[in-house]
Amino acid sequence: MNPTHIFFTGCLLFGFGCHAIAPKVQDDPSVELAAVTDVQQVTINAADIAKEYGDYDEALQLFREVLHQNPVATDAFIGIGDIYIMQKDWERAEPAFARAVKLEPRNFDAQYGHAVSLQMMKKFIDAVRAYHRALTINPDDVGANMNIATTYLQIGRPKSALVFAEHAVKVDGGVAPAQITLAATYQLLGRPQDALSAYIAATEVMDEPSPQLMKNIIYLLTQEKRYQEVVNTTEQLVRLDPTSNSYEQLGWAEFRLGDFEGSLRAYQTAVEYDTSNWRALNGIGVNNLNRWLLGDKTDIESFQDARIVFRKSLAINPDQPRVITLVLRYGL
């Protein structure tokens, strides 16, 4: 089995079975399943090899040759669906899997592929039903459990997602996407500590955590007011993702921890990466204003620096009532 990993906004699909399964059950009495001949099986095997090597045109041609000879060869429909899934052509994948499901309702790959294509087409209710059918065949499949959980999250039902997200981790906690799906479910259920634990568990089984995963952890640590851990994690983030936004986040965390010099340096670095980052400009302004106030208003250079950056920030984004209030209050 050679899994396909599919990512999309806010959620993650994992695993897509590509191996053929022999015919088992027929649900349409008008369709008579014909056994795949040895020659046809050789052609299917050749198509699978071409598919695995990315020669999709050749694979499609071979699968269609089989279907021309045997229009009820389920494995060929699954193979075609697999290719369209790999090409993210959901509209063409769905009918191929739908036909395979019609021929063999107890074929896990057919049900699973149909569910994936439906989910990616945003037909979420139909996708949930298809994942349920797949799970009646293989209840311990990590991908199916995780994908049905993400589908429930997409339709705003985290309570329904929880049992499947938890089961995916129970089956194989070493799969980082399963931990991430569980963490997202906990987060939407208002369980930040459980979400944080699951996100951290995901980092422990990854070679290198993604910037978005680190940002999720930082967000939850911030909610818990664990500012030292926020700083530590954000320092990892800037090494992974040295961008203006990452340095701006580090500046904010260090300011909350009371490291004003470190905060100022981080905000300045953020502006070096992006001179239009008005939030980072505000961070520089607040640090300079803070230095002026702590110095009994004698550090005129810090006062002037605060004035300059606040005005730059307002020139970029005039709709900042709090910054305007600061400027008016201190005569900046």
Order of alpha helices (4+ residues) and beta strands (2+ residues): beta-beta-alpha-alpha-alpha-alpha-alpha-alpha-alpha-alpha-alpha-alpha-alpha-alpha-alpha-alpha-alpha-alpha-alpha
